[in-house]
Amino acid sequence: MNNNQRIRIRLKAFDHRLIDRSTRAIVETARRTGAIIKGPIPLPTKVERYTVLISPHVDKDARDQYEIRTHKRLVDIVQPTDKTVVYKK
């Protein structure tokens, strides 16, 4: 491939173990094809919090709180080879 081309992969997941396993597999596969890699770079985790009233009537003190964490990783393949682009497991 051209030397000025690169591949940027952004991954998002709710489970950090799953995203770490996936980035590890991507990095190993790209390195096997001879590409030069930067990363995985951890990006800030997005935390969404929700507060829900659990009482059906008046009790404003009775609440539950939930949160969803979105973990993100960035993998840059700086110098991909032709093998990197067409590689299949």
C-alpha positions in Angstrom: 0.0 0.0 0.0 0.9 3.6 -0.2 3.2 4.8 2.6 0.9 7.8 3.4 -2.2 5.6 4.0 -3.2 4.3 7.4 -6.1 2.5 9.0 -7.7 3.8 12.2 -10.0 1.5 14.1 -12.2 2.8 17.0 -13.8 0.2 19.2 -16.6 0.7 21.7 -18.0 -1.9 24.2 -19.8 -2.0 27.5 -17.5 -4.7 28.8 -13.9 -3.7 29.2 -12.7 -7.4 29.1 -14.3 -7.9 25.7 -12.8 -4.8 24.2 -9.4 -5.6 25.5 -9.6 -9.1 24.0 -10.8 -7.7 20.6 -8.0 -5.1 20.4 -5.4 -7.7 21.3 -6.7 -9.9 18.5 -6.6 -7.0 16.0 -3.1 -6.0 17.0 -1.8 -9.6 16.8 -3.4 -10.1 13.4 -2.0 -6.9 12.0 1.5 -7.6 13.3 1.4 -11.1 11.8 0.9 -9.4 8.4 3.9 -7.1 8.9 2.1 -3.9 9.6 3.3 -1.2 12.0 0.9 -0.5 14.8 0.3 2.3 17.3 -1.9 1.4 20.2 -4.2 0.2 21.5 -4.8 3.7 23.0 -7.5 3.8 25.7 -9.9 6.7 25.2 -12.0 8.2 28.0 -14.8 6.0 29.3 -18.3 7.6 28.8 -20.5 7.1 31.9 -24.3 7.6 31.6 -26.2 7.7 34.9 -29.9 7.3 35.2 -32.0 7.9 38.3 -35.4 6.1 38.5 -38.1 6.6 41.0 -39.0 3.2 42.5 -42.0 4.3 44.4 -45.3 4.3 42.5 -46.7 7.3 44.4 -45.2 10.0 46.5 -41.9 8.9 48.0 -39.3 11.0 46.2 -36.7 9.6 48.5 -37.0 6.1 47.1 -34.8 6.0 44.0 -32.5 3.6 42.2 -29.5 4.7 40.2 -28.1 2.9 37.2 -25.1 3.6 35.0 -23.9 2.5 31.6 -20.2 2.6 31.0 -19.0 2.8 27.4 -15.3 1.8 27.0 -13.4 2.9 23.9 -10.1 2.0 22.4 -8.2 3.3 19.3 -5.9 1.2 17.2 -3.8 2.9 14.4 -2.3 0.8 11.7 0.3 3.3 10.5 1.9 1.3 7.7 -0.5 -1.4 6.5 0.7 -3.9 4.0 -1.3 -5.4 1.2 -1.7 -8.5 3.3 -3.1 -6.5 6.2 -6.0 -5.2 4.1 -7.1 -8.6 2.8 -6.2 -10.8 5.7 -8.8 -13.4 6.7 -8.6 -15.8 9.7 
